């Protein structure tokens, strides 16, 4: 897969949901079959308790911005194994979609975009 990086934040909502969320960077990625997907990769948490799984995903995403990579879970290792393409592989053909269009397609009605969203109300015991 190859990735391009975009960080999405919702300042006020992120502050209101502190302790209820995990911060992630959403990478736009594409595989060799030309399947586009969004890859949420966990950022190091504020408490410093970073997991090897998360670190290896961040390493893979960083590598994938410049070359094709394969990510494979290794339970014995407790992290992902990262392999880079050995041969010459052509650059991907990215579809003509904006990041906002990708988010809309991927998450549809699952986007929490306002303080009175039903999910926030349930978390606060208001519904």
Phi, psi and omega in degrees: 000158173235149181227156168238145188259138172215131177257128181249129176226152175230080187325293185295316180294321178300318179295320181291334182258016179306133182088348181252353187230166173238132181281134180223152168261132179260116178263139169276130184224160179216142178259181184292342177272009179069024177273118179276139175208162175259132185244104178279119182245126185291131176277159177300133180287157181300332181281357177081000181274077182274140179260150178300325177301313182293316180299317182292326175294319178296319177298316180296317180297319178298315178296321185291346176288344181238347182202164178288135177227159173237132181246128182225129179293137176233100184297323179296322180283331184074028180198177178270146170267139182241125177238138177260154180297137182271330182263185177275117181242130181296154177298152181290158172258104182281139176290160181272073178231141174282162178298322179298321177295319178298316179299314180299315180294317185289319189252344179042251185270008183268006182276124176266108190235010181204153183295338180263018178299142181306326179294318178294319177300317179296318179299328181270001181073024181266351180228000000 
